[in-house]
Amino acid sequence: MQLETKRLLFRPWKDEDAEALFKYASDPAVGSAAGWPPHESVEESLRVIREIFSNDHTWALVLKKTGEPIGCMGFYPYFESNIHIAENEAEIGYWIGKPYWNKGLCTEALRAMVDWCFNTAGFQTLWSDFFVDNPASGRVMQKCGFRDTGEINWLSHLYHGDDRPVKIMRLDYAL
């Protein structure tokens, strides 16, 4: 996949990204907002790159200005989704390092990902969810056209998922 925006480049994660990943993923505010515990070492970040991020649907969000990975975005096909979805649908997930919050980067990246998912990958419906205590992520989704389904989900397999509900959002392809 070749995808870029004005400020970001999407690319596969590399082993040499482990230090940058640790820099942002060790922040308790970042992991908690996304549903995973803070990383405790560069070695853990390297393991995450190799075992979780190494696939054909997860990308590093690289700041063009510096060449540094500052976040992650990807989609989950129906068989990996947290939401019950059909084969021609996908769930999108993302996170970005705290120094880059409230700068429009997630919205910029999500708009590009939505366009790619609909116009290149051919998905008909996109889903996403956010913890109710992270409304900023929900606002990003709304800016990109996602609508609240009114459904609430509990994701016990995520970090503090038993304690915090998620709101489910949906975006349908418009011809």
Secondary structure by P-SEA (a helix, b strand, c coil): cccccccbbbbcccccaaaaaaaccccaaaaaaacccccccaaaaaaaaaccccccccccccccccccccbbbbbbccccccccccccbbbbbbcccccccccaaaaaaaaaaaaaacccccccbbbbbbccccaaaaaaaaaaccccccbbbbcccccccccbbbbbbbbcccc
